[in-house]
Amino acid sequence: MIRYIIRRLIFSIPVLLVSSVLVFVVVRATANPTAALHSNPRVRAKDIAAVEHALGLDQSGYHQYTAWLSHFVRGDWGNSLIAQRSVGQDIREALANSAVLGLTGVGISLIIGVGIGILSALRQYSIFDNLSTGAAFVGLSLPNFFFALLLQIFFGVYVVRWLHSSNPIFYTSGMSDPNLTHFDLLDRIRHLALPAAVLAVQIIAVYSRLMRSSMLEVMTADYIRTARAKGLTERRVVVRHGVRNALVPLATQLGIDLGTIAGGLIITETIFQWPGMGAYFINAMQNGDYPQILPWMMVVVASVILFNLVVDVAYALLDPRIRYA
């Protein structure tokens, strides 16, 4: 297993390098870091030239790329051009906020979606199977922004009116109460519940359908009939031989969902004003803040590559034959 992981890590290095070149070229071609300075009549030309020199924009593209990459690898991500804040610190905070929201939503979806998929496959064409299939189609067709607005109206207006309360049960914006001076778990849960539900509704539908189809295919395999013929209990057949092998296709989708968390959940974070990577990216693009955009892009690319590696390792754990392929 260790040799397999090392081999996959070595294969990831050139992918990351090629991605860094593409990211640098695309961002440099689409973002002008000094556009805001040029549009400000109070900024003198020599000040703009000083900023361009500090960013290395007066050098060739090759030198700009190598200088940026060397600083990025060393962890020196510079400061925001507009806010003059540390880019590394801002990205760490935004990434942590997106991770809290994303992992909560994906974790809830994984538990509920896998459970529904297994029960639907074991009770094929039953009432439960038909209801879960219909609910999955509704979840897949329900846009995130529409469901988010429905939840905000319901909990922020109607429930408050019905209960004659000054505060909603679940908050409709923000990550915490601005009046709090310390971390409050209950307050965080009340802020997290609605955006996590919006994120989970479609993912549950996807996971349940994937798990159902995979379980139906696995439970008709020859090794399942052999296990039953050997006298194994049905529970052991389902859990050890059925579910384990049925999780292989789901691992691919799970890796994609986890990898995209680093990019931020733009729609959900925007509607609920959650200060994550999605909101960070929108602000950086609107400001044309070149020092912010490049590290953000590289963190997203590295996250996708990392979770692809995790998925490959998960394949090998679920099916030992894969690691020898």
C-alpha positions in Angstrom: 0.0 0.0 0.0 2.8 2.4 0.9 4.4 1.8 -2.5 1.1 2.4 -4.2 0.6 5.8 -2.4 4.2 6.9 -3.2 3.7 6.1 -6.9 0.4 8.1 -7.0 2.2 11.0 -5.2 5.0 11.0 -7.8 2.4 11.0 -10.6 0.7 14.1 -9.0 3.8 16.3 -9.1 3.9 16.9 -12.8 0.2 17.4 -12.9 0.5 20.1 -10.2 3.4 21.8 -12.1 1.4 21.9 -15.4 -1.6 23.2 -13.5 0.4 26.0 -11.9 1.6 27.1 -15.4 -2.0 27.1 -16.7 -3.3 28.9 -13.7 -0.6 31.6 -13.9 -1.1 32.2 -17.6 -4.9 32.4 -17.4 -5.0 34.7 -14.3 -2.4 37.0 -15.7 -4.3 37.2 -19.0 -7.7 38.0 -17.4 -6.8 40.0 -14.2 -5.1 43.4 -14.2 -3.7 44.0 -10.7 -3.1 47.7 -11.3 -6.5 48.5 -12.9 -7.9 49.9 -9.7 -4.8 52.1 -9.3 -5.0 53.4 -12.8 -8.6 54.4 -12.3 -7.9 56.3 -9.2 -6.8 59.9 -10.0 -5.1 60.3 -6.7 -2.6 57.6 -7.4 0.6 58.9 -9.0 2.3 57.2 -12.0 5.4 56.6 -10.0 3.4 54.9 -7.3 1.8 52.6 -9.9 5.3 51.8 -11.2 6.4 51.0 -7.7 3.5 48.6 -7.2 4.3 46.9 -10.6 7.9 46.6 -9.6 7.0 45.1 -6.2 4.7 42.6 -8.0 7.4 41.8 -10.6 5.1 43.0 -13.4 8.0 44.8 -15.1 9.8 41.5 -15.7 9.3 38.8 -18.3 6.5 36.3 -18.0 9.0 33.5 -17.2 10.7 35.5 -14.4 7.3 36.4 -13.1 6.1 32.8 -13.0 9.3 31.4 -11.4 9.4 34.2 -8.8 5.7 33.6 -7.9 6.0 29.9 -7.8 9.1 30.0 -5.5 7.4 32.4 -3.1 4.2 30.3 -3.2 6.1 27.0 -2.4 7.8 28.7 0.5 4.5 29.9 1.9 5.1 33.6 1.1 1.8 34.5 -0.6 2.2 38.3 -0.2 -0.5 40.8 0.7 -3.7 41.8 -0.9 -3.3 44.7 -3.3 -6.5 46.4 -2.1 -6.9 45.5 1.6 -3.1 45.1 2.3 -3.9 42.0 4.4 -2.0 38.8 4.4 -3.3 36.6 1.6 -2.2 33.4 3.4 -4.1 34.3 6.5 -7.2 35.3 4.6 -7.2 32.1 2.6 -6.7 30.0 5.7 -9.7 31.6 7.4 -11.9 31.4 4.3 -10.8 27.7 3.7 -11.6 26.8 7.3 -15.0 28.4 7.0 -15.8 26.6 3.7 -14.5 23.3 5.2 -16.9 23.6 8.2 -19.8 24.2 5.8 -18.8 21.7 3.1 -17.8 18.9 5.4 -21.0 19.2 7.4 -23.1 19.1 4.3 -21.2 16.3 2.7 -21.1 14.3 5.9 -24.9 14.5 6.4 -25.4 13.7 2.8 -23.1 10.6 3.0 -24.9 9.1 6.0 -28.4 9.8 4.8 -27.7 9.1 1.1 -25.9 5.8 1.6 -28.6 4.6 4.0 -31.4 5.4 1.6 -29.5 3.8 -1.3 -28.9 0.6 0.6 -32.5 0.3 1.8 -33.9 1.1 -1.6 -31.7 -1.6 -3.2 -32.7 -4.2 -0.6 -36.4 -3.4 -1.0 -36.5 -2.8 -4.7 -39.9 -1.5 -6.0 -41.3 -1.2 -2.5 -43.1 1.8 -1.3 -40.0 3.1 0.3 -38.0 2.6 -2.9 -40.6 4.5 -4.9 -40.8 7.4 -2.4 -37.0 7.7 -2.2 -36.8 7.7 -6.0 -39.3 10.4 -6.4 -37.7 12.5 -3.6 -34.3 12.1 -5.3 -35.6 13.4 -8.6 -37.2 16.4 -6.7 -33.9 17.1 -4.9 -31.9 16.9 -8.2 -34.2 19.3 -9.9 -34.4 21.8 -7.1 -32.0 24.7 -7.7 -29.8 25.6 -4.7 -30.6 29.3 -4.8 -34.4 28.7 -4.9 -34.3 26.2 -2.0 -32.1 28.6 0.0 -34.5 31.4 -0.5 -37.4 29.2 0.6 -35.7 28.2 3.8 -34.8 31.9 4.5 -38.4 33.0 4.1 -39.8 30.1 6.0 -37.5 30.2 9.1 -36.7 33.9 8.9 -40.3 35.2 8.5 -43.0 32.6 9.0 -41.6 30.6 11.9 -40.6 33.8 13.7 -44.1 35.1 13.2 -45.8 31.9 14.4 -43.7 31.7 17.5 -43.8 35.4 18.3 -40.1 35.4 18.7 -37.5 38.1 18.2 -34.9 35.6 17.0 -35.3 32.8 14.5 -34.6 29.2 15.4 -32.1 29.0 12.6 -30.3 32.1 11.4 -30.5 33.1 7.7 -27.2 34.9 7.3 -23.7 35.1 8.7 -21.6 32.5 10.5 -21.9 33.7 14.1 -23.6 36.4 16.2 -21.4 39.5 15.9 -22.2 40.4 19.6 -20.5 37.2 20.8 -16.9 37.6 22.1 -16.2 33.8 22.3 -17.0 30.7 20.3 -20.6 29.3 21.0 -21.3 25.9 19.6 -25.1 26.3 19.7 -24.9 29.7 17.9 -22.6 28.1 15.2 -25.1 25.3 14.7 -28.0 27.7 14.4 -26.1 29.6 11.7 -24.8 26.4 10.0 -28.1 24.5 9.8 -29.8 26.2 6.8 -26.7 26.5 4.4 -25.8 22.9 5.3 -29.3 21.7 4.4 -29.2 23.6 1.1 -25.9 22.0 0.3 -27.0 18.5 1.3 -30.4 18.3 -0.5 -28.9 17.6 -4.0 -25.9 15.6 -2.7 -28.3 13.2 -0.8 -30.2 12.7 -4.0 -27.0 11.9 -6.0 -25.6 9.6 -3.3 -28.8 7.7 -2.8 -29.2 7.0 -6.6 -25.5 6.0 -7.0 -25.7 3.7 -4.0 -28.9 2.1 -5.0 -27.7 1.3 -8.6 -24.4 0.1 -7.3 -26.0 -2.1 -4.7 -28.4 -3.7 -7.2 -25.5 -4.6 -9.4 -23.3 -5.9 -6.6 -26.0 -8.1 -5.0 -26.5 -10.1 -8.2 -22.8 -10.9 -8.6 -21.4 -14.4 -8.4 -19.4 -13.9 -5.2 -22.6 -12.8 -3.4 -24.3 -16.1 -4.4 -21.2 -18.0 -3.3 -21.2 -16.2 0.1 -24.8 -17.2 0.6 -24.1 -20.7 -0.5 -21.4 -21.0 2.2 -24.0 -20.3 4.8 -23.0 -16.7 5.8 -25.7 -14.6 7.4 -27.6 -12.2 5.2 -26.4 -9.3 7.3 -22.7 -10.3 6.8 -23.3 -10.8 3.1 -24.8 -7.4 2.7 -22.5 -5.4 4.9 -19.1 -7.1 4.2 -19.5 -8.2 0.6 -22.3 -6.0 -0.7 -21.9 -2.5 0.8 -18.1 -2.5 0.7 -17.9 -3.2 -3.1 -20.9 -0.9 -3.8 -19.0 2.0 -2.2 -16.3 2.0 -5.0 -18.4 4.1 -7.5 -19.6 6.4 -4.7 -16.0 7.1 -3.7 -15.4 8.8 -7.0 -18.3 11.3 -6.5 -17.3 11.8 -2.9 -13.8 12.7 -3.9 -15.1 15.3 -6.4 -17.4 16.8 -3.8 -14.7 17.1 -1.2 -12.2 18.5 -3.7 -14.5 21.3 -4.8 -15.0 22.4 -1.2 -11.7 24.3 -1.4 -13.2 26.3 -4.3 -16.0 27.5 -2.1 -19.7 27.0 -2.4 -20.3 30.2 -4.2 -24.1 30.2 -4.5 -24.8 29.0 -0.9 -22.1 31.2 0.6 -23.4 34.3 -1.2 -27.0 33.8 -0.3 -26.3 33.1 3.4 -23.3 35.5 3.6 -21.0 32.8 4.7 -17.4 34.0 4.7 -15.8 31.1 2.8 -13.7 30.6 -0.3 -16.5 31.3 -2.6 -17.1 34.8 -1.2 -13.3 35.3 -1.1 -13.0 34.5 -4.8 -15.9 36.8 -5.8 -14.4 39.7 -4.0 -10.9 39.1 -5.4 -12.2 38.9 -9.0 -14.3 42.1 -8.6 -11.3 43.9 -7.3 -8.9 42.4 -9.8 -6.7 41.5 -6.8 -4.0 39.5 -8.6 -2.1 38.5 -5.4 -5.3 37.0 -4.0 -6.6 35.2 -7.1 -3.4 33.2 -7.9 -3.0 31.5 -4.4 -6.8 30.8 -4.4 -6.5 29.1 -7.8 -3.6 27.0 -6.7 -5.2 25.9 -3.4 -8.3 24.8 -5.4 -6.1 22.8 -8.0 -4.0 21.2 -5.2 -7.2 20.3 -3.4 -8.7 18.5 -6.4 -5.4 16.7 -7.0 -5.1 15.7 -3.4 -8.6 14.3 -3.2 -8.1 12.4 -6.4 -5.2 10.8 -4.7 -7.4 10.0 -1.7 -10.0 8.4 -4.0 -7.3 6.2 -5.6 -6.2 5.1 -2.1 -9.8 4.5 -1.1 -10.2 2.3 -4.2 -7.3 0.2 -3.1 -8.7 -0.1 0.4 -12.1 -1.1 -0.8 -10.9 -3.5 -3.4 -7.3 -4.8 -2.8 -7.0 -5.9 -6.4 -6.8 -2.3 -7.6 -3.5 -1.6 -6.0 -1.8 -4.3 -8.0 -3.3 -3.2 -11.3 
